[in-house]
Every structure is written in structure tokens, then in C-alpha cells.
């Protein structure tokens, strides 16, 4: 299982990428990936 701490570190990188693009498709994918990381680490989705 992925630790919540490691998941949050990776999510921070996804968040940076999210804010660097204006593509809605890319933003949806970054959000989806962050939610997958949250699920894998036992955290609630946002």
C-alpha cells in the first residue's frame, strides 16, 4: 500500500502540472491521477 505521505508528495507534482496547463483534458487527467493516488493510500477523494 502507498503511504499517505508519499501519495501527497506525488500529488504536489501533479498539482504543479495542473496549474501549468490550460488544457481541460490534461487537468481532468491530473485530477483523476491524484484521486487514484488518494484511493491507493486510503485517503478520501477530492
ABEGO torsion letter per residue (X at the ends): XBBAAAAAAAAAAAAAAAAABABAAAAAAAAAAAAAAAAAAGBBBX
